[in-house]
Amino acid sequence: MTKKTVVALLVTNLAVSVLFALITLLLHDPILAYQHGHDPSADPAALSRTLWTRPLPILGVAMLYARFVRQLLAGDPRALRRVRIVSAAGLIGVGWLLLSGEYPAWLRIVEGVQLLLLAALVITVNLRAVRSAFDAPIPADSRPRNRRAAWTLVLLAPVVAELMLGNIPVRQLWAFPAFIPIYGAGALLIREVTRRTGRGVATMLLLGLAYGLIEEGLVLQSLTSPTIYRAAQWAPRLLCVNSAYTELNLVYHPVFSITIPIVLTELLFARHGRLPYLRRGGLIATGVVAVLGALLVRFAVLPSEDPGYTMPVVAAAAVLAVALLVTVIALRVRREPASRTATATRVLSPAVTAVVTGAGAFAFVALLFPFAGSEQSFFTHGAWAFAPMAAAAGITAGTGLLLRRWTAARSWTRAHLFGAVLGATVGHAVFGLVANAGTLADRLFLGTLTLLTVVLGTMALRRTRPDQAVPNQAVPDQTVTDRAVTDRR
């Protein structure tokens, strides 16, 4: 048994997993019909959700193998340990899937083949001869990496985007993990692309806009659906687009789903600076997880939220084209210079900055998101809904210009930046508490979450040095990177 044997089993298992996922995708209706015939009393919507959610974790486990290949060929014992753990988990998952008997016999053949491959992999990686081949010491990799920062961002993004706005009630907290891949991996991927290309917040916001178009437009189909979330009633539709809902989310996602979690993470791990959190393998794995997360939401969440609606092909093509165009523009934004020319603009204190951004965030969401029994934006009727939409656009533009002016000032510090993102986070959380907390349990949960954010954020803000400037450097070249890694050691 050699290292190449382990790699061959990994790659073969990966191929079978992809085949299983593709068959499930292409033959969704026949498989669903079989399952309904097997259990006529079952809810078709629940069967459809289960049909999509079960293969995805197995495919996700197999995708991890792709990251291990290079490390295994190098004889890295850490990679072997990870493969032993992941292969055992995959064996259990596929075995349970096969024993459930909820798939047609011809598809269970594929499951059986994968089960045999996983069993062979588990046996192989635990052989003494194979383990001894990975005993040689591996030279330390000098490339920068920060797993703690990466995982912090992965968890922080869905908390800020979903939990703090009250989109997930307490009784449905069990569903929260389903949103971690699309939000967490999406934010991490955007952060890595932005920092690796030497760009800054403008690129983050534009890539966040592309992210919002993909999630809302293609994954949830909510930009055009006439039924989901009652979004079509918020304001008159324009060109078959839910106008107020679209305005809200195409600002909300770039700011709260992407940029604020990234900035907060970079402030928490300030010593790492703007260096990448991931190496090449981690970056590839993050992209794969983001795609799988989008598929998970599309086929596990959407059928229960908006059954029966299919986005027109022309609309889907238009959304995809705009998302691609925005991505191209984001990657052509001028790189951030190594140093900036500071202005003499007077900047308010970090606490006042937090109040300004918090009030702006609350006002923006409150103007667009119907609450307190209202069906349209900010208690309007008919075409009057365009008035709060215009006001929300003005708040967005005004706050953006104000922050642009402040961040260019000589007196703008890390404490000001922390205050700005903390205020915006608390502001939108307060709106979630006011508008989306429907039960006592929801109010207690959101109130506690908001209070913890205020207390912990205030403590962190007080500990931030008021004279510490915000760095504006691009990603260093390899020489500087190596020197920084050596210094940290």
Buried (B, 14 or more C-beta within 10 A) or exposed (E): BEBEBBBEBBBBBBEBBEBBBEBBEEBBEEBBBBBBEEEEEEEEEEBBBBBBBBBBBBBBBBBBBBBBBEBBEBBBBEBBEBBBEBBBBBBEBBBEBBEEEBBBEEBBEBBEBBBEBBBBBBEBBEEEEBBEBBEEEEEEEEBBBBEEBBBBBBBBBBBBBBBBBBBBBBEEEEBBEBBBBBBBBBBBBBBBBBBBBBBBBBBBBBBBBBBBBBBBBBBBBBBBBEBBBEBBBBBBBEEEBBBBBBBBBBBBBBBBBBBBBBBBBBBBBBEBBBBBBBBEBBBBBBBBBBBBBBBBBBBBBBBEBBEEBEBEEEBBEBBBEBBEEBBEBBBEBEEBEEEBEBBEEEBBEBBEBBBBBBBBBBBBBBBBBBBEEBEBBBBBEEEBBBBBBEBBBEBBEEBBEBBEEBBBBEBBBBBBBBBBBBBBBBBBBBBBBBBBBEEEEBBEBBBEBBEEBBEEBBEBBEEBEEEEBBBBBBBBEEEEBBEBBEEEE
